[in-house]
């Protein structure tokens, strides 16, 4: 019998990577259509309440095991279940004699169509996930889990919701193909964070993706290969082995402490642009989170997040850290990071305009809401707060006073809150030169802005890119000045920005007195390796 011919299909890349294994088709996860005899309005209302409670409990259980970004998405779904805008019309329809299942289905369908919920972060995919889960509880049909997957399986499904994605054991599955979806979906985001190769919208029907069929998922070239030839299989297996070897090498560095060749311990923290980046990271591999860029909560298309959502996210980060410190930078928008409804329009020179702490102080209603959320989260772990783009001691002191006011107000209202450590980003030459006048609990040197301001070269202008040298003597002198101030006071000085994750910069930075770096998760192993090879000597 002849071997089936190799077939290739193009697809969109949602999460890069390579996988070779047998296809495993997940059962449909669509809206439950099981029959149910409708009762009286009182009985239908009670049945709906029980179904909502059951769905909330299922989601809460998933959230307890999830990383911060996934936990936040699930918390947002749970919050939607109590929204009067969604549940109110359902109850009215039930009182009018409509069965609970169809009333709830139609209400969520309308919310999806109109995006009409009080939680703007609840995307259509999340609402559909929520609808299906509640209906399964209401109609007596338990959600069919993915079951135990064969080792090395390539998961195939019409679509995956966030909760369904979290139910899959990705230690056994090596990749996924979805017939529907988007590279911007929550599932795609979680797949990228976990390193799960994911293709979407292949030009093939589900019926042709037979369970058990040998396949290669090339989420680097955007290709699905069915029944690969022996030569194709060998080529991809070699490439996959090379990547696995590199991951193993990085894992060895990740598990080691950050100590220089001459025995100097360096703390290595993580930068977090989005909590989803923490999905596959072990907190034991770092010293905590040195920079959370809170502007990820303020995407232009979703509007400004309320205090409650911010609190949930900040608390989830503390949960992930498990007692390690989490340093969160207050909103840093403006300049090249505009947010509709918040940043000014048509500034002549926005990089040097109303941005960072300046903008926060100009919009105290937004700033105070963030400070309240931070103070509430600080009651659950070692959360530290720092403000960006500080120039004058007075503006730093003003921001600290606002935080104290909000903590006092929360305490008077009987709401749990703690006054967190309060520090500052050192990004302007004025702050670095005048550092002795700033009474901060800690300092974080932001090299991206500091370098561009010291060298008068815009970091987003290719024409002057060669001027942006973090090892310029003027830059290193300012860094050393801040480190000396930290040592004199016994207060931590950390360094973040691009320079912190460039191996060639690390020896010189350590010689200025830097003893803490904050880097992206993807750079963690490489930075630890560079530290291990560096010799600091008696320079400081």
N, C-alpha and C positions, 0 to 999 in steps of 0.2 A: 504494500500500500504506500502510495507516494505521500510525502509530508505536505501538509497544507502550506500554501505560499504565504510568505511574509506580506503583511499589509500595513500601510502607514496612513495615519489620519492626523490632520492638523487640529490643534486645540489652542485655547488661550491659556497663558501661564498665570496662575493665581499665587503659587508659592514655588520657588525654584528648587530644583534638585533632580535626582535620578532614582529610579526604582525598577527592579526586575522581580516579578513574581507571578502568582496565579490570581486571576480576577476573582473577587468575592463580592457578589451583588447583595446589597442590603435590601431588606423588604421595604416597601413603600412607607412613607411617614406622613402621608397626607391626612386630610381631615377625616375623622372617624365618621362612618355612616351607619353604625349599628342601630338597630331598631330599638325604640323605647316608647312605652305607652305613656302619654302625657297625663299628669295628675291635675289636681286643683291648683289654682294660683299659689296658695300657701305651700303646697307640696313641691311645686316647681321652683319656688323661691328657695326653699330649704335645700332641694337637690342642687341648685346652682351654687349656693353658699358652701356646701360640702365639696363640690367639685373644685371650686376656686381654692378652698383650703387645701385640698389634696394636691392640686397642681403647685401651689405655693410651697408645700412641704417637699415635693419632689425637686423643685428648683433650688430650694434652700439647701438640700442635701448635696446637690451638685456644686453649689456655690461654696460650701464648706471645704470641698476638696479642690477647688479651682484656684488658679493663679489670679492676681489682682484684676487684670483686664476682663477675663471671663467672668469673675465674680461680680464685677461692676455691671456687666451686660445682664447677667441673671438677676441682680438686685433691681435693675431698671425694669425688667419684666415683672418681677414681683410687685413693684410699686404701681405698675399700670393696673394690676388687679384690684386696687383699692381706689382708683380714680373715679370720681363721681361722673365725670364727663363720659366715661365708657360704660360704667355699670348702671348709672341712672336710667338711660333709655332702655336697657335690658329689663330692668325691674318694671318699668312702665309697660313694656310690651307683654310681660308675663301677667301683669294685672289685667291686661286686656284680653287674656285668654291664649296667648301664644305660648307654645312649648319653650322651656328654658333653652334647649339646645339650639333651636333655630333663632331665637332672640339674640343669644350670645354670638352665634356665628355671623348673623347679619350686622350686629353692632361693630364687631371687630373688622368685618369686611368694609364697612363704611369708614372706619378709622384708618384702615390701610389706604383706601382710595383717596381720602381727604387729608391724610396725615394729621388727624385731628385728635391729638392726645396732649395731656399736660406735660408729658415727658418727651421733649424733642429728640432725645437720644434714642428713643425706641424706634428703630427702623422698621420698615415693612416686614423684613424677614423675621425680626424678633416678635412682632405682633402675630404673624402667621404661626410661628412656633408656639406662642402662648395660646392662641385659639385652638390649635390641634391638641395640645396637652389638656386643656380644660375640657374639651369635648370628649376626649377619651375617658376622662374621669367621670364626666356627666353621663355618658352613654354606656358605662360599664365595660369599656374596652381598654385594658391596660396597654400602655405603649410597649410594643415589642422591641426589646433591646437588641443590640447588634449580635449578642451571643459571643461565644469564644471564637475568635478568628484564627484561621490557620496561620502559622508563622510565615512572615514575608508576604502576606496578602496585599493585593492592591484593591482597595475598597472602591466599589462602583455604586452610584446612587443617582436617582433623578436630581436630588438636591440634598443638602445637609443643613440643618439648623444648628444654632450654637449648642443647645442642650444635647442634640443628637451627636454632634462632633465630640463633645466631652464624654459621652458614654462609650465611645470607641476606644479600645485599648491600642494606642498608637505605639506601644512597645512591640506589638506583634505585627500590626499593619505597617507597610513601608511606604505607602502613598495612596492617593485617591484620585478618581476621575468623576466629575459631576457633570451631568448633562445640562444643568442650569446653574446660574450663579454669576458672581461678579468679582473681579480682582479687588474691589473696594469693600466687599462684604465682611462682616464680622468673622465668618468662618475662614475666609482667606487670610485675614489678619492673624487669627489664632494659628492657622497652619504655618504661616511664615515664622511666627514666634517659636513654634515647636520644631521647625525644620522638617515639616511634613511636605514632601513634593505633592503639588496639587495642580491638575489640569482641569479646565472647565470648558464647556461647550464644544466638545469634539464633534467633527462632522461625521457622526455615526449614530445609529439608533441603539437604544438600550437593548433591544432584542438580539443585536449582533455581539453584545458583550457577554458571552456565555460564561457562567461560573466555571472556574477551574482552568480556563484557557490561559496559556502562557502569554505574558505581555511585558513590554518595556514601557515605562512612563518616563519620557524625556521632558521634564519641566524646565529645561534650559533652552531647548530648541523649539518647544511647543509642538511636540509630536507624541502620538501614541502608536506603538508598534505592536500589532497582534501577530502571534505565532512567529517571533523573530527567528531568523536563520541561525544556524550554529555560529557563523562568523559574527553576526550582529550580537548574539548573546555573549560571546566571548569578549567582544569589544566593550560592551556596556558593563559586564561583570568586572573587567579590569578597571574601568573608570570609577565604578562604585567602590571597589576595594581601595583605590588610591584615596578617595575622599574619606573612607572609613579610617584609613591609616592616619590621615591628617587630623581627623576628629580625635582619634585616640591620643595623638601627640599633644594636642591642645588640652585634652582632658587631664593628662599627666601634669601639665603646668598649672591647670586650674586648681588641682587638689593640693598644690604646694603653697606654703606661706611665702609672702613677698619679702625676701631678704636679699640684700646686696651681696656681692662676692666677698666683701670685707665685714659682713655681719650686721649691717644696719637694717632694721625692720622698717618697712614702708607700708602704710595703710593704703589699700586699694578699694575704692568705692565704685559704685556703678552710677552712670548717668541714665536717666529714664526719660525718654521722650514720650513713651506710651507704655502703660503697664503691661501690655501684651508682650513686650520684649522680654519680660521676666518669666514667660511661660516655661521655658526649658532650662532656667538657671537655678542652680542650687545655692541658697543663701550662704552656705558654709564656704563657698569659694571666694567670698568677698568680705569686706568689713562693714557692709551696709550700703545704703544708697546715699551718695554724696550730692546728687543734684536731680531733683524731679522738676522738669520743665512744665509747670502747671498750665501753660498755654495750650497743651493738647486738649484741655477741657473746653477751650473757647474756639472751636472751629467756626469759620465764617458762616457756613451754611446752617448751623444748628442754633445760632443765637447764644446768649449768655447762660451758663448753667446756674441753677439755684444753689443755695447753701447746702441743701440736703444732699444733692448729688455729689458735690465736692467732698462733703464729709464722708460719704460712703467710699469714694475712691481713695482718699487719704488714709482712712482706717484700713482698707484692704491692703494698701502698701505696707502698713505697719504689721499686719497679719503675716504677709509674705516674709518680712524681714525677721520675724520671730525673736524680737528683743534687740536686734541690731539697730543702730541709729538710722533714721530716715531724714534727710535734709531736703526740704521743699522750698523752691524758689517761688516767691510770689510772682504774679503775672508780669511777664516781660514781653509786651507787644508794642507795636509802633515801629517806626523805621521800615525795615523790610518785612515786617510781620503784621500787616494790618488785620483788624477784626472789625467787621461791619457793626456799626452802632456803638463802637467804643473808641477806636482810634480816629484822630482828626483827618480830614481829607485835604489834599492839595497843599501839604506843608512844603515850603521851599527846600528844606534840607531835613527830611524826616529822620535820618540816622542820628542827627544831632538835635532832634526836636523833642516833642512830647512823647516819650517812650519810657519803658521801665518804671522805676519808682516814681518818676515825675508824673507819668500818666496816672498811676495808682492814686497819688495824692490829689490829682486833679479830678478824679472820679471816686470820691470817698465812699459812695454808696456801693460800688462794686468791690472796692478794696476792703471795706469793713465786712462785707459778706464772706469774702475769702478768709479774712482773719478769724472770723467766728468759726468757720468750718475747721480751720487749722487748730484752733484752741480746743474745740470739742474732740478732734481726733487725737490730740496730744494726751488726752486722759487715758488713752489705750496703749501707749508705748512711747519710746524715746524719739519723739518728733522734734525736729529743729527747723526753724524758719529763717530764711535769708531774703534780703531785698536786693534787686538788681539795679545796675547803673546808678550808683550813689556818687554824688559829687561833693556835697557839703555835709558836715556833721549835723547841722540843724535839720535837714530833711530826714536823716537817719533817726535822730532823736524823736522827730514828729511821728514817724512810722511806729517806733517802739511805743510811744505814748498811746497811739490808736489801738494797738494790740492790747495793752494793759486795760484800756477802757472797755474793750469788747469782752475780755475775760471777766472783768468785774461785773458787767451787765449780765453775762451768762450765769455767773455764780448767784447773783441776786434773784435771777429767774428760776433757780433750782436746777439748772442744766449743767451736767458734768463738763468741766473744762479745766485746763491746766495752762499756765503761762509757760510756753516753750522757750528754749534757748533762742536768742535772736541775734543773727549775724548778718553779714553784708558781703555782697560781691565786690571785689576790687577790680574794676574794669576801666576806670578813668585814671589818667595820669594824676589828676588833682587828688583823688583818693589815695593813690599809692604814695605820692610825695608827702601828703599830710596825714598819713595813717595814724600817727600818734594822737591825733585829735578825735579819733573815732573809738568810742567805748562799746565795741561789739563783743559778744560772747565768743565769736569765732569769725574767721575770715576765709573767703573762697576767692582765689584769683581766677578771673575769667579771661583766659589768654586771647580768645578770638577778638573781643572788643579792645582789650588792652593793646594788643599788637597793632591793630589798625589805627587806634588813636595816637599811639606813640610815634608810629612811622608815617602817619598822615596818608595812608593808602587804604582805599576801600576794599574790604575782603571779598566783595562781589564784583570787582572790576578786573577782568583778566589782563588788562593793559598794565596794571601795577602789581600783578600777583607775585613777581619775583622780589618785591620789596617786603612782602609779608613774612619776615623771618623771626620766629619766636626766640631764636638764639642771638638776635641782635644785642650787643652789649648794653644798650640803653634799656631794653626790655628786661634782660637778666638783672640789671642793677635795681630796677623797681621791684622785681620779684624778691630779690634778696632783702630789700628794705622792709617789705611786708613780713617776710619770714622772721627777720630779726625782731620786729615788734611782737609777733606772736610768741617767740621764745621768751622775751623779756616779761611778758604777762602770763606765760603758762597757758596760752590759748592756741587752739589748733589753727593752722593755716593749711588749707588744701588747695589744689590747683586743678582746674578743669579746662575744657576747650580742646581744640584739635591737637595742640602741642602735647597734652597729657597722654595721648594714645599713639604718638609717633616715637617708635623705639629709638631713633637716632637723637631725639631731644632729651630723653630721660636722664642720661648721665649728667648733662649740664644742669638740668633742672634740680636734680638731687644735690648738686654741689652748691646751689644757691641757698639751701636749707629746707627745701620742700620735703616733707615727710608723709604727705598724703596726696594721692592722685584720685581723680574721679573720671572714669572712662566709660565708653559704651560697652554693653555686654559682649558684643562681637570682638572687642579688642582686649578683653580681660586676660586671656592666656598669653597673647603676644606681649602685653605690658609686663606681666609677671616674669616672663622669660627675659625681657630687657633689663628688668630690675636685678635679676639674679646674676646677670653678666656685668653689671655696673660696679665700679669701685668708687666710693665716696671719699674715703680717706679722712683727713682731719681738716677739710676745707671750711667747716662751720663748727 
